[in-house]
Amino acid sequence: MKPANQPTTTSPPAAPRLWEIDALRGIAIIQMVFYHFMWDLNYFGLFKATMLQGPWQIFARSIASQFLLILGLSLTLSYRRAAQKAEQPRLWGKYLRRGLEIFGLGMLITIATYFFIGAGYVRYGILHLLGSCVILAYPFLGRNRWLSLWAGAAIIIAGWGLQSIVVSWPWLIWLGVRQAGLYMVDYYPLLPWGGLALVGVFAGSTLYPQGRRIFGLPAWGQTPPIRGLRFLGRHSLLIYLIHQPILMGILIGLGFGTF
């Protein structure tokens, strides 16, 4: 039993997960699975379309944009909430580990696509980019929100400028300098795509300045459709890793294709 004059310290209650963030991520993951399903059908000759150009590529880019914006927003939320618990000294290591984990998963995608696809294998895809952004966005967390916005805009503009540069060597593919004659089935270089993560940091700092929303939303978090989307959003990384083997396994099992 504590002495009567000894103050009782209690940690602040953990802020609840924001249903709209998980739901938005769930919507993005559904779109991604649908796109990859159509890509698989095209790969096996069951659907005729140009998946790496035109409307389908615009659709794929829009999905990646959603993930990057949500990533930046989520980083802001996690940072603000950790700051309220005085956990800043440990945050750099936390984001470094998380970023390296995601980047490492991207390298597994690189290895898998090298053996399955061949020449068009993924050198620097969406997981490589997301992992890099988790680490590189850290200096902008907790700073003036306009700094992340202007930095994000500068990265996007610089990336557009790099698109006209084509070289004969591969060493700056990750940055956005293209190699002549090279194509990849999944390619999201740091410039310009990393800028969207910083725009997401700006959005998070604006809409959730203390880790909580500053606007009203209906209490839809426990409705069946939203609960399903939230479930998908909370497990989006796992779904990303396993959905393609499952989809291709089903198609091959049904006799529509072979490795």
SVG drawing of the C-alpha trace seen along z (x, -y; Angstrom):
<svg xmlns="http://www.w3.org/2000/svg" viewBox="-23 -26 49 53">
<polyline fill="none" stroke="black" stroke-width="0.4" points="0.0,0.0 1.3,-3.4 1.7,-6.1 -1.2,-8.6 1.0,-11.5 2.7,-9.7 1.2,-10.8 -0.2,-8.2 1.1,-8.3 -0.9,-7.0 0.0,-6.9 -2.5,-8.5 -5.0,-6.1 -4.0,-4.9 -5.7,-6.7 -8.1,-4.4 -7.3,-3.5 -9.0,-5.8 -11.4,-3.8 -11.2,-6.0 -7.4,-5.5 -7.7,-1.7 -10.7,-1.8 -8.9,-4.0 -6.0,-1.5 -8.5,1.3 -10.0,-0.3 -6.6,-0.7 -5.7,2.9 -8.9,4.1 -8.0,2.0 -4.5,3.4 -5.7,7.0 -8.2,6.3 -5.4,4.8 -3.1,7.7 -5.9,10.2 -6.4,8.5 -2.6,8.4 -2.6,12.2 -5.4,12.8 -3.5,10.8 -0.3,12.7 -2.0,16.0 -3.7,14.7 -7.3,14.7 -7.6,10.9 -6.2,8.7 -5.0,5.3 -1.8,3.1 -1.3,3.2 1.9,1.2 0.6,-1.8 -2.7,-3.7 -5.7,-3.5 -4.5,-0.4 -1.2,-2.0 -3.0,-5.2 -5.1,-3.0 -2.0,-1.3 -0.3,-4.6 -3.4,-5.9 -3.4,-2.9 0.3,-3.5 -0.5,-7.2 -3.1,-6.2 -0.7,-4.0 2.0,-6.7 -0.4,-9.4 -1.8,-7.1 1.7,-6.1 2.7,-9.7 -0.5,-10.4 0.0,-7.3 3.6,-8.2 2.4,-11.6 -0.2,-9.9 2.2,-7.4 4.8,-10.1 2.3,-12.5 0.9,-9.8 4.4,-8.6 5.5,-12.1 2.6,-12.5 4.1,-9.5 7.6,-11.0 8.9,-8.2 10.9,-10.4 14.4,-9.1 13.3,-5.6 11.4,-6.7 14.4,-6.9 15.3,-3.3 11.6,-2.2 11.2,-3.9 14.6,-2.7 13.7,0.9 10.3,0.7 11.6,-0.9 14.3,1.8 11.8,4.5 9.5,3.2 12.5,2.7 13.7,6.2 10.3,7.5 10.7,5.5 14.0,7.4 12.1,10.7 9.8,9.4 12.9,8.6 14.2,12.1 10.8,13.7 10.1,11.7 13.6,12.3 13.0,16.0 9.3,15.8 9.3,12.9 12.8,12.6 14.0,9.4 11.1,7.3 11.8,8.1 11.3,5.5 14.4,3.5 12.8,0.8 9.1,1.2 6.4,0.0 7.7,1.9 11.2,0.6 9.8,-2.9 7.5,-2.5 10.4,-1.2 12.6,-4.0 10.0,-6.6 9.4,-5.3 13.1,-6.2 13.5,-9.3 10.3,-10.9 11.4,-10.8 13.2,-14.2 9.9,-15.9 7.8,-14.4 7.0,-16.9 8.4,-19.8 6.5,-22.6 3.9,-21.0 4.7,-23.4 8.2,-22.1 7.0,-18.6 4.6,-20.0 7.2,-22.1 9.8,-19.3 7.3,-16.9 6.4,-19.3 10.1,-19.8 10.7,-16.0 7.7,-15.6 8.9,-18.4 12.5,-17.0 11.1,-13.6 9.3,-15.0 12.5,-16.6 14.4,-13.3 12.0,-11.5 13.7,-13.0 17.1,-11.6 18.0,-8.2 21.4,-6.6 23.1,-3.3 23.8,-2.2 21.4,-1.1 23.0,-2.6 20.4,-5.5 17.3,-3.6 16.2,-3.9 16.4,-7.7 14.4,-7.9 17.1,-8.0 16.0,-5.5 18.2,-3.0 17.8,-2.7 15.9,0.4 14.9,1.4 11.4,2.1 10.0,3.3 6.6,4.6 6.7,2.5 8.7,-0.7 8.3,-3.5 11.5,-5.5 12.2,-7.9 11.8,-10.8 9.0,-11.7 7.0,-9.2 8.5,-9.8 7.2,-13.3 3.7,-11.9 4.6,-10.4 5.7,-13.9 2.5,-15.4 0.8,-12.7 2.9,-13.9 1.5,-17.4 -2.0,-16.1 -1.6,-14.2 -0.2,-17.3 -3.1,-19.4 -6.0,-17.0 -4.6,-15.2 -2.3,-17.7 -2.4,-15.9 -2.9,-12.4 -6.7,-12.9 -8.9,-14.2 -10.0,-17.8 -13.1,-17.2 -16.3,-15.2 -17.1,-11.8 -20.1,-9.5 -19.6,-6.6 -19.4,-4.1 -16.3,-2.3 -18.3,0.8 -20.6,1.2 -20.0,4.5 -18.7,3.0 -16.3,0.6 -15.2,3.4 -14.3,5.5 -12.3,2.6 -10.6,2.0 -9.5,5.6 -8.0,5.5 -6.3,2.2 -4.7,3.5 -3.3,6.5 -2.5,4.7 1.2,5.7 0.5,9.4 -2.2,9.3 0.3,7.6 2.8,10.4 0.5,13.4 -2.2,12.3 -0.3,12.8 0.8,16.4 -2.8,17.2 -4.3,15.6 -1.8,17.3 -2.1,20.6 -5.9,20.5 -5.6,19.7 -3.0,22.5 -5.1,24.9 -8.0,24.2 -5.9,25.0 -5.7,21.5 -1.9,21.2 1.5,22.6 4.7,21.3"/>
</svg>
